[in-house]
Amino acid sequence: MAKIVEYRDIPLDQLVIGKGQIRTADPGQGIEDLAQSIEAQGLLQPIVVCPAHQADKWEILAGQRRFLAHKTLRRNSIAAAVIDERVEEAEAKAISITENLIRRRLTGNELIDGVTYLYKIYGTAKAVVNKTGLPYNKVLEYVKYPRLEPKLKSMVDEGKIELKVALKAQDACRNKNNVVNVEEAIRLALEMEPMTNNQRKKIVQDRKENQDKPIDDVIEDAKSGPRTIQIIVSVTEDTHSAIGRYAREEGTTRDGAASMLIDEALSSRGLLED
């Protein structure tokens, strides 16, 4: 397995951007801000490189934006972590995903594209999890994205609905002949977006048990809500702060965030039917 063997400064003219870079959607966006940050604070995280096909060149596996920022600053070299051997595109993309997840959040489309690519290469969601460290249930969501109906896919791309909501709505509006009522799925997705996880699950279960039930009744029954049970747990200060950050990212309360995290953890282990 490829591993980092040294850290060194590498001249910018010896670097090439590899095909495995996960950030493919306008990587130059915000480079001026990043350059200003590097100018003020220095490079906080070295890029990751391996030997390139060309002689005396290094391929960037992770850190193309930091490289572009250094070019903007007219720097001659950049700090790099050097991998001991040449890696193929799939391995490079896995490294890029993992490194970017550690450093900062990737956009939804970047993750979807990267995970879908790796899934095609490795063949199973478990293999992608092992390569990237992503949660199993998230990998399953990302690899299902290509099968979304175009209108639902556009709504996900535009940030109107979450990917997992679009998938649930589409499945809930699929008839016995495997045909999706797209307009019904769109309406259902918009209704499900602000709902809790338990309400969304109720809709999916309701439609699975009775496909002929009017969509208005399904939505109304879900909004009435299933019975919930409150539990009290003790956590460390760090965990409490982390839940708070997750709640802000998801636009929910700490209780809502904790419930979502518990559901995700149980689902990822196959302990909670979704």
N, C-alpha and C positions, 0 to 999 in steps of 0.2 A: 504494500500500500504506500502511496506517495506520502511524504512527510516533509516538514520544514527542516532544513539543515543549517541555515544561516540567515542572518539579517545583514543587509548591506545597502549602500547607496548605489543606484544604477542610473547612468545618464539617460535622459529622456529620449534621445535619438536611438537608443538601443531597445526601446520598448515598442511592442505592437499589441493592439487590443485583440484579445482572443474571441473566438466565436461563442465560447461558453458563457460570456458575460450575461448576467440575468437582466440587467437594466438595458432594455432595447428600446423603450419608449422615450424618445427625446432625452438621452443621457446628458446633453449639454444644458438642460433647463436648470436655472439656479446656480450655474457654475460661478458667476461673479460673487454670489453670497458665500459659497463654499471657499472661494479663493480668499475673500476677506477674512473668513474665520481662520484659515490656515496661516494667513499673514499675521494675524493677531495672536493666535495660540500655538502655532506650529502644527505639524502633522501628528495627530493623536493616534492614528492607526495606520501602520504601513500597508502598502498594497501587497498582493500575493502574486508571485510570478513563477513560471517554470521555463525551461529551455524551449525556444521557438524552433520552427522548422528551419528558418534562415540561420545561417552561421552568425555567431556573435550577436544574436538577438534574444530578447526575453519576451514571453507572451504573458500579458496581464490576465490573470484568472479572476481576480477580484480587486476593484479599485479604479475602474476607468474614469470615474468622475474626479477622484483625487488626482489622477494623472492629468486630466484636462485642466483642472484648477492650477496645477503646477505649471502647465504650459502658458496659461493666462498670466501667471505671475512671472513668466520668463525665467523660471528656475532651470538650472542645468541638470539636476538629478533629483531623485526621490527615494525615500527609504522603502525598502522592499523585503518581504519575507520570501526566501527562495525555496521552492519545492525541489527535491532532489532528482526528479525525473520528469520527462515529458508526459503529460496526461491527455487523454482523448477528450472530445467535446462533452460527452455525458458526464465524465468525472469533473471536468472544469465547471460545468453548470451547477453540479451539486455543491462544489466548493464555493461558488459565487453566491448561491442561495443561502448556504449556511453562514458565510461571512457577513452577508448583508443583514440577515436576521439578527445576528449578534449585535451589529453596529446600529442599525436603524430599521424601521418597518419598511418593507417593500410595498408597492402599490398592488392592488388586487390583480390587475392584469399581468403584472410582471411575475407574480407567484403562479398564476394560472398557466401562463405560457411555459414557465420553467418546469413546473411539476408535470404538466401534460407531456412535455418533451421527455422528461426522465421516465415517466410511466411507459411511454412507447418503447424506450430503450430497454428498461429492466423488466417490464411485463407485469409487475405486481405493485400494489400500493404499499405493501410491507417493505419491499426493497427500496422504494422511494423514501419511506420513513427512516430506514436504516442509513440511507445516504445523506439525508438532510436534517434529521432530527425534528421534522415537522410532526404535529399531532396526526394520528392515523385518520381521525374523522375529517380533518381539514384536507388531507390528501385525497380522500374519497370525494369530497366536494369539488375540488379543483379538476380532477380528471373527468368528472361528469359535466363540467361546463360546456364542452363542445356539443353535447346533445341537446342543449336548450333550444327552444324555438327562437328564431331570429329576433322577434319583438321582445321577448323576455331577456334575451342576451343583451340587447341594446339598453334595456332598463337597468341591468346590472352594471354595464359599462358606464352608464351615466350617473351611477350612484343613487338611483331612485329606490332600489330594493337590494337586499343582501342576496348573495349567490345562494345561500342555503334556503332562503325564502322562495326564490324563483324555482328551485328544484322541487321543493315541497308542493308549491302551487301547481306546477306542471304535472307532477305525478298524480295529484288529487283530481285533476281535470282530464285524465286519460281514461277513455272508455274501454269496454271489454275487447274492442277490436284494436286497441293500442293507438287510437287516434286522439290527439289532444285538442280540446276545445280552447283555442288560443285566447279568444276574447274573454272567456270565463276565467282562464288561468291568470290573465293580466289583472282582472278585477279582484280575484282572490288574493293574488300576491300583494296588491296595494292594501287590501284589508288586513293581511297577515303581518305586514311589515312592522306596525307598532305594537303587535300583540306579544304576550309573553311566550316563552318556550312551551309552557304547558298548554296554552290556548292553540298554538300552532299544531302541537301533537294531537290535540283533540280533533282538529279539522281533518288531519291526515287519516286518523283512525276512523272518523265518522264516514269519510268518503270511501274508505277501503271496505267498510262493512255495508254501505248502502250507496251505490253509485247513482241511483235514481233520485236521491234526496235533493230537493231544490237547494241551490247554492245559498240563497238568502237564509234558509233554515239552518244550514251548516254554520254559517257565519254567526248567526244569532245565538245558537247553542254554544259555540266556542266562547263568545263574549260573556256568557253567563258564568263561565269559568269552572274548572274542576275543583274539587276539594283540595285545599292545601294544608300542610302541616308545618308549623314553625319549629325550628330546632335552634338551639343555642350552642355555639362552639367557642372554644378559646383558641386564639391564634397569636403568633408573635407580632411584634410591632412592624417588622419588615413585611410579613404576610398581609397585615391590615393595610399597609401603605400600598402594596402591590395590587390588592383588590380595588383600592381607590383609584389607582391609575387605570386599571382595566375598565372600571365603571365609567371613567371620563372618556376613554377611547370608544366605548360602546354606547355612550349617551344614555346611561341608565343609573340606577341607584346602587349603593354597595350591596344591598340585599339582592337586587336583581343580578348584579355581577356575580355574587357568590353562588346564586342558584344556577346561573349559566355555566360557571366553571365546574360545579359539581356534576351537572348533566353531561357536559363534554367529557369529563374524566370517566364517568360511568359508561357512556356510550363508546368511548375509545377502547374500553376493556370488554365490550359486548355484554355489559351487565344491565343495560337499560335499552329496551326496545325503542327504536326511533322510527 
